[in-house]
Amino acid sequence: MARRSRSSGAAVRPTVRGWGFLAVALAFIVASTLIDRREGLYVGFFLLTLVLVSAVLVWMVRPRVQVRRRFAEPAVAVGELATVRVVIEATGSARGLNRWAEQLPAGFGEQGGDLWSAGADARRFGGMVEYRVRAPKRGRYPIGPLWLGYGDPLGLAVALRPAGEVSTLTVTPRVTVLDQPGVLTASGEGGRHQLYAPSNPRADELIAREYRAGDPLRRVHWRQTARRGELMVRQEEQQGDPEACVVLDTTVAPRAASNGLSAGASTSAAEAEFERAVEAAASIALRLLADGFAVTVIETATALEREGDRVAPRVRHYSPGSAPSLLMDLADVRRVIATDDDDVWSGVDGHLRSLGGMLPVFCVLTGTGTASSTHLTAVKGAADPAVAMVAAEQSVSATALRDSLLTNGWRAAHLPAGRPLDDAWRQIAVGGTDREGAR
């Protein structure tokens, strides 16, 4: 009832009771004809007339209905409950309005119930219904229209008609709260972004301030101290937010596609590992934004970005505080089947180098993507540090890719199904060894 087309509710049809009345009427008519008893014909036609009159009454009930739908939150993560509130206002002949049903996508279950509209004033009806749905997958889903059921007083006929517009529910990737990446941050004096700043700061980034208790003497700025006659210390300030980059491999390699992999197969193992990759990218990006980074997210390929006949990377920039926008964008990420002519990793390398200088790079890869050791060796030239996660099941190719990354100076972890993301992150981001992935 909740997933019906708009045309399926146009006709008036009998209820179960109505079908029972029709069956009894037909039985009386047939039996009376066979035994030649006129009284039975009266009863049969009377019951038939009741059903027909009820259908006409239901068909004539057409109140003016306004429906307003609101979500408690503009977006929810995968697996979380979304609260939907629907306000219904009907004017005109609203007496027969008795049921509601929401049209929902497959996998969202069914939502519907009874409405009571037989009050003292049957020309108006107002009420609100509230329900919760759990989104099974990331994406944007149409919710609605609302289907309203109209019936007659005897309950012999019913009609379902759509009301209101379709709303969109955004389901963002599931996010795991990750520890602060010790591989990037420094302890002690020097500020929380000490290792994010260039190793040789420019002169305009050196600011002298008054000495404070606890400042190390090696940071005393002797020239400014002599000029001002009081102890001054050096303070390095980064111009703007420190930068980091998250690269998400959204490609499907030609070899995987030729083996029958469908990029849209929701039940395939390849789709499941891609969802893990998106969740990992979202969690890492949010961790960096929380630490004050300006984050660049690069999708290795998207059908919406093309260079001639080839797919091209899509680049988005996020400043600290823009986590909601990042999650909303990642809700739309889809895989692209690459061809042998699509050299997407050259585009990724070019974008990284255009950012200028060395910066932290986090690559999230899949077992069916186009990444190879050759591609990632080139990316490593613009990354410091270079961190990678391989979201794939245990296989020879996935293990070989991780080992190749480790050999070429990457911090790499294997992220098979069942391994907590924070465990893999903790092992590589704080300078440890990927013990779980090495098993």
N, C-alpha and C positions, 0 to 999 in steps of 0.2 A: 504493500500500500504506500510505502514511503518513497519508492523509486518508480514512479509511473511517468509516462509521457504526458504532455499537456493535452493531447487529443483524447486520452483514455477516459477523462472525466467529463466529457461533453454530454454524454447520453445519460438519461435517467434509466435506472434499472431496478428490478424488484429486489427487496431484501430477502433473507431466508424465509421470513414469515410470509412475504409476498409470494415467493415461489410456492410455498405451502398452500396458500389460498388458491393460486392458479391450478395446482395439481388437484385439489379437492373440487374446484369448479369444473375442471375437465372431467373428473370422475363422475360427478353428478350428471353432467350433460350426456356423456356416453351411456351411463347406466340408464338414465331416464329414457333415452332414445331406444335402447334395446328392449326395455320392459314396457315402453309406451306409457310412462307416468309423467304427466305434465308438471306436477309439483316439484319433482327433481330438477326440471329445466329452470323453473323460477329460482331455485336456490343456486344452481350453477351460474346462471347469468347474473344474479345478484352479487355473488362473490367476485366474478370477473369484473363487474362494474366497479366494485370497491377498489380493486387494484388499479384499474384504469383511471378512476377519478383521483386516487392518491398520486399516481404518476403525473397527472396534469397539474395538480397542486404543487408538487415539488418542482416541476419545470417552471412554474410561474413565480416561484420564490427566487427573486434576484435582488437582494439588498445591495446597496453601495457599501463596499468594504474597503477599508484602509488598513494596511499591515505595515508595521514598522519593526524591523529586526535589528537587534543590537548584540554585539559580542562583548562579554565582560572584559576581555583582553583583545587588543588588535591582532595578536598572533600568539600561538601556543607552540610548544615544542612537541616533537614526536612522542607519543605515548601519554601526553598530558590531557587532562579533561578540559574541554572548552565549554563554557557556560553561554547558552544562547537564550536571549529573552525576546519574545515576540508579543507585541501589543496589537490587539485586534479591535477594530472599531467598525461596527456595521450600523447603517441607518436605512430605514425603509422597513420592509417586511422581514424581520429577523427572527420570527418565531420558530421557523423550521431549522435554524442553524444549530447543529447538535454535535458535530465532530470536527476534529482537526487532524491533519497529518502533514509532517514536513517531508519534502522531497530531499533525500540525502544521497551522497555518492555511495557506491558499493563499498562495503567494509565498515561503514559507519553505523550499521544497525538500523532500526526503525524507531521513529518517534511519533506519537500520536495519542489521542485521548478524547474524552467527552467534553463538550461545551454545554453550558446551561443557558438558554436564552428565553425561557418561557416565563419571564417576569411580568410585573404589572404593566410595563410598557413594552409591548412586543415589537415596537417600531425601532427600538435602539438596542444595541448590544455593545458592551465594552468589557474587555478583560485582557489579562496577560497570561501567557503560558511560558514556562521556563523549563529547559531540559539541558542535559549535558551529553556531549559526544566525545569519544576518544579517537583521535586521528591516528591511523596505523602507519602512515607514510608521510614523508616530507612533500610539500607542494602547495598549490593553491586549489581549493575545492569550492565548487558552487553549492551553496546552501539555499534551498528553495526551488520553486515557489512554495508557499503554504497552500495546502489543499484543504478546503472547507467542505464538510458534509452537510447536506440539507435533507431533511426527512419530513414525512407527513405525521399527523398525530397518531395514526394507527400503526406506524412503523412498517408500512407495506412497500414503500419505494424510497430510493435514495439517489442523490446525485452528488458527485464530487466536482468542485470547480476550483481552479487555481486563483490565488489572490496574492497581490504583492509582487515585489521584484526579487530577483536572485541576488543574494549577497555572497561575498567571497571570504572564505576562511583561509588564512595563511598559516601553514604548518611549517615551522622552522626546524633545522636540524637539532637533534639532542645535543646538549652541551655538557661536558664534564669539566668540573672545576679543577684546574691544574695548579701544581705548585709553581712558585716563582722560579724561572729558569736560572739556576745558579751558574750555568755555563756562560751566562751573559752579564750577570750583575756582579758587582764587587762589594766587599765588606770594608768597614773602616771608613776613614775620611775620604772626601772626594765626591760625595753626592751619590744618589742612587743610580745615576746613569754614567758612572765613571768609565766603564768599558764601552759604552755606546759612543762616547766622544772620540773624535780622531786622536790618534796617538801623538800627533804634532799639531796642537791647536794653533789657529791663526792668532795674530797679535790682537785683533779686535775681539777675540773671545777670552782674553786675559783681563780680568777685572780685579782691581785691588780694593780690599775692604779693611776695616779696622780689625785688629787682632782680638780674638775672643778666647776666653779660657778654654783650654783643651785643644786649640789649633796646634798642629805639629810645627816645630821651629823650621823644619826644612822647607816649609811653604812660605816663609817670610819673604816679602817682596822688598829687597834692600834698597833698590833705587827709589821706590815710592816712600819707604820709611825715612830715607835721608831727606827727601824733598818736603815731606809733611811734618817731620819731627816726631812722629809716633809710629809704633809698630803697625805695619800693614802686611797683609797676607794675600797670596794669589788665590783667586777663585775662578775656575773655568766654568763658563756658562755656554751651553750649546745654543746656537742660533736656531730657534724653532724646536719642534719635537724630534727626538731621535727616530730613526726609520728602521723598519724591518719589512720583510717580504714573505708572504705565504704563497706557495705555488701548489695548485691543485691540478693533478693530471685528470682531465675530463675526457681523454681520448680512449677509443677502443682500437687496438692494433688490428691491421688488416688480417693477420693470421688468426686472431680470435674471432673476427667476424666471419671469416671463411669457414670456420669450424662450427658455424651455426649459432653463434652467440647473438642474441637480440638485445640491442641497447635498452629496449623498453620492457624486457621480461622481468616482471616484478618478483617472480618466485625463483629466479636463477641465483646461483651462488655468486656470479659476477656482479649482479645488481646489489646483493647484500654487501659485498666487499666495497663497492663504490659508495654505498650509504655510510659505511664505517669511515671511509676516507673523507667524506664531506663532514661528518661529525668531528673527525680529528682536526680538519682544517678550521672549522668553526671554533673549536675549543682552544686551539693554539692562537688564533687571531684574537679572541676575546681576552686571553691571558696577556697578550702583548698590549692590547688597547688599555687594559687595566693598569699596566705598568707605565703608561704614558707614551707609548709608541704611536707614531703615525704609520699605519699598516697599509701596504700595497698587496692586494690579492690578485693573483694572476691565474686565470683558468687557461690551461694549455690550448684549448680549442672550444669554439662555440659556433653553432650554425648561423648565429646572428652576425658574427664578425667574419668578414672574408677579405682576402687579398687576391683579387682576380677570381680564379676558379678554386682557390685553396681556402681551407678554413684557417683562421688566425686566432691567436690568443686574445682574451678579453682582460683588460686591466681596470681595476677599480681601486680608488684611494679612500682611506678612512682615517679620520683624525680621532684622538682620544675622546670618548664620549659618544661615538657614533655606533656603538655596538648594536642597537636595534636595527639600524639601516643595513649593517653587514648581515645580520641574520635574515632579514627580509630578502636580501639579494641572493643569499645562499639557498633560500627555499626554492628558487627557480633554476638552480644549476642542473643541467642534463648532460648526458654523455653524447659524444659525437664519434661516429665511426670514421676513422682516418683512412686515407688512401696512401699508397706508396709515394705519391707526390707531395703529401702534406708534411713538410719539415717544420712541425710546430715548435720543436725545442730550439731551433735557431731564433725564432721570434721571441721565445721566452728569454733566451740569453741576451738578445738585443735590448729588451725592455729592462732587464736587470742592470745592464751596463749604462743605460740612459739615466738611471737614477743617480749615478755618480758615486764613485768610491766603493769601498767594501762595506757591506751591511749584512746583518743576520738574515739568513734565508732558510726557510722551513719548507721542504718539499714533501707533499703527501702523495704517494704513488699507489697504484693498484697492480695486481698481477696480470691484468689483461690490457694495460695501457701501453703506450708507445715508448716509455722511458727506457733508456739503455745506459750502460756504463759510459759510453762515448758521449752521449748527450749530457749526462750529469757531471762528467769531468769538465766540460766546458762551463757549465753553470757554476761549478766550484770556484772558478777563477774570479767570480764577482761576489763570492759569499764568504763571510767570516763572522761567526762560525757558520758551518753548513750542517744542517740537521735534516734527516729524512726519516719518514715512516713508510713502510711498505704494508699496506692493508691488503693482505692476501693470505690464503690458506697455506699450510706447510706444503711446499713443493720444491722441486729441484731448481726451477727457474727463479722463484721468489727468494730462495736462500742464496742463489748465485748473485742475484741483484744486490741483496743486502751486503754480502761479503765483498762484492766489488766496490760498493760505496765505502765500506770501512777501509778497504785498501787504499782508496783515493782520498782519504782524509775527512770523510763525512762521519758524523755521528748518526748511526742508522739503527732502527729498531724494526722488528717484525711485529705486525699487528694482526694476528689471525683472529677468527671468531672465538669469543670466549675469553680473550685476554683483555683485562681492563685497560682503558686508554691511559689512565693516570699512572698505571704501573709501567707501561712502555715509556711514557714521558719522563717519569722519575729516573729511569735507568739511563736515558741518554741526555736529558737536559741538565742534569746536575753533575754530569761528568763521569757517570758510571758506565758499566758494561751491560749490553743487552743480553743478560743471562737467559731470560725466558725465551727470547727469540732465537737464541743459539742452540736450543735443545733440539 
